[in-house]
Amino acid sequence: MKNFKWHAAVLAFVVTLGIATGAVLLRQRQMINTPLLKRISELEPVREVRLEEGGEKVIFVTLEYVDNLQKTYRQLHEVISEMLGEEAYRLVLVDKRSEPLEDAYYAVHFELYESEQKGSFAAAGAAVDAKLAALGLDDYRFAVDDKYIYLQLKKGDAWLYEIIERQNRGAGEQA
């Protein structure tokens, strides 16, 4: 043990660990990330898809204008969950928004968030419909499911998608 070279052993361990980590990351990219991106890009409304990895995977999906944002968003989540399993990820939709569409969103965003807090979706739908109808948009849709509130707006060749995550409430709490 007297002639054992600790520095060489530690260096060999660090190099081996680095190579193993690189191999795992390369395998993940080839076996998971590339097929995931390919599968998402094959969906009809998808124009572009990219992945950023940090603490969690962030998947950016650029969509054409869709007739039913709720259906498309669910379909994207299904494909991603099927490929990633329980791995954490965040899905970000990239739209083609314009300043008038952002103004329209800000005209109704209080109703959207208030409906999320109070559970008053029918009243919010009527208020959103009244405000957006007055703005001369080509198309707009407001939808709700158990997880999200969806708003899609279209005017000319621009469109905006907003998805608001609903808060999970325990039994007895007001929705």
C-alpha positions in Angstrom: 0.0 0.0 0.0 3.0 2.2 0.5 3.5 2.7 -3.3 -0.2 3.0 -4.2 -0.7 6.1 -6.3 -3.9 7.7 -5.0 -3.8 10.6 -7.5 -3.8 8.1 -10.4 -6.6 6.1 -8.9 -8.8 9.2 -8.3 -8.1 10.5 -11.8 -8.9 7.1 -13.3 -12.2 7.0 -11.3 -13.2 10.5 -12.4 -12.4 9.8 -16.1 -14.4 6.5 -15.9 -17.3 8.3 -14.3 -17.2 11.0 -17.0 -17.2 8.5 -19.8 -20.0 6.5 -18.2 -22.1 9.7 -17.7 -21.5 10.7 -21.3 -22.5 7.2 -22.6 -25.7 7.4 -20.6 -26.6 10.8 -21.9 -25.8 9.8 -25.5 -27.9 6.7 -25.1 -30.8 8.8 -23.7 -30.6 11.1 -26.6 -30.6 8.3 -29.2 -33.1 6.1 -27.5 -35.6 8.6 -26.1 -35.1 12.2 -27.2 -34.7 11.7 -30.9 -37.7 9.4 -31.2 -39.8 11.7 -29.0 -39.1 14.7 -31.2 -39.7 12.7 -34.3 -43.0 11.4 -33.0 -44.2 14.8 -32.0 -43.2 16.3 -35.3 -45.3 13.7 -37.2 -48.5 15.1 -35.6 -50.6 17.1 -38.1 -50.6 20.6 -36.7 -46.9 20.6 -35.5 -44.6 22.9 -37.5 -41.6 22.6 -35.3 -40.5 20.9 -32.1 -37.4 21.4 -30.0 -36.2 20.2 -26.6 -34.2 22.0 -23.9 -32.8 20.0 -21.0 -31.8 21.5 -17.7 -33.4 20.5 -14.5 -36.4 19.2 -16.4 -37.1 18.6 -20.1 -38.9 21.6 -21.7 -40.5 20.7 -25.0 -41.3 23.6 -27.3 -43.9 22.8 -29.9 -44.8 25.3 -32.7 -48.3 24.7 -34.0 -50.3 25.8 -37.0 -53.7 27.2 -36.0 -55.8 24.4 -34.7 -59.6 24.1 -34.5 -59.5 22.5 -31.0 -56.7 23.6 -28.8 -57.9 21.4 -25.9 -57.8 18.2 -28.1 -54.4 19.1 -29.6 -52.9 19.8 -26.2 -54.2 16.5 -24.8 -52.8 14.6 -27.8 -49.4 16.2 -27.3 -49.4 15.2 -23.6 -50.4 11.7 -24.4 -47.6 11.2 -26.9 -45.0 12.8 -24.6 -46.2 10.8 -21.6 -46.2 7.6 -23.6 -42.5 8.2 -24.6 -41.2 9.6 -21.3 -43.3 7.7 -18.8 -43.1 9.3 -15.4 -40.2 11.6 -16.3 -40.9 15.3 -15.5 -41.3 17.6 -18.5 -42.9 20.9 -19.3 -44.8 21.5 -22.6 -44.6 25.0 -24.1 -46.8 25.9 -27.1 -45.3 28.4 -29.5 -48.0 30.4 -31.3 -47.9 33.2 -33.8 -49.3 36.0 -31.6 -49.7 39.6 -32.5 -50.1 42.7 -30.3 -53.9 43.0 -31.0 -54.3 39.3 -29.9 -52.3 40.0 -26.8 -54.5 43.0 -26.1 -57.6 40.7 -26.5 -56.1 38.2 -24.1 -55.5 40.9 -21.5 -59.0 42.1 -22.0 -60.3 38.7 -20.7 -57.6 37.3 -18.6 -59.2 38.5 -15.3 -62.3 36.4 -16.1 -60.2 33.4 -16.9 -58.3 33.5 -13.6 -61.3 34.4 -11.6 -63.2 31.4 -13.1 -60.3 29.2 -12.1 -60.5 30.4 -8.5 -64.3 30.4 -8.2 -65.2 27.6 -10.5 -67.6 30.0 -12.3 -66.8 28.8 -15.8 -70.3 29.4 -17.4 -70.3 33.0 -16.2 -66.7 33.4 -17.4 -67.6 31.9 -20.8 -70.4 34.5 -21.2 -68.2 37.4 -20.2 -65.3 36.2 -22.4 -67.6 35.7 -25.3 -69.1 39.2 -25.0 -65.7 40.9 -24.8 -64.1 38.9 -27.6 -67.1 39.2 -29.9 -66.8 43.0 -29.7 -63.1 42.9 -30.8 -63.7 41.5 -34.3 -61.6 38.4 -34.1 -61.8 35.8 -36.8 -62.1 33.0 -34.3 -61.9 32.5 -30.6 -62.6 29.5 -28.3 -62.7 29.1 -24.5 -62.7 25.6 -23.1 -62.2 24.0 -19.7 -61.3 20.5 -18.5 -60.2 19.0 -15.2 -56.6 20.2 -15.6 -56.6 23.3 -17.7 -58.4 26.4 -19.0 -57.8 26.9 -22.8 -58.1 30.1 -24.8 -57.4 30.4 -28.4 -57.7 33.5 -30.5 -57.2 34.2 -34.2 -57.2 37.3 -36.3 -55.8 37.3 -39.9 -52.6 35.2 -40.0 -51.9 35.5 -36.3 -53.1 33.3 -33.5 -52.6 33.1 -29.7 -52.8 30.1 -27.4 -53.1 30.5 -23.6 -53.4 27.5 -21.3 -53.9 28.1 -17.6 -53.3 25.2 -15.3 -56.1 24.7 -12.8 -55.2 24.3 -9.2 -55.8 21.0 -7.5 -58.2 21.4 -4.6 -58.8 19.1 -1.8 -62.3 17.8 -0.8 -64.5 20.5 0.6 -62.7 23.4 -1.1 -64.5 25.7 -3.4 -63.4 25.2 -7.0 
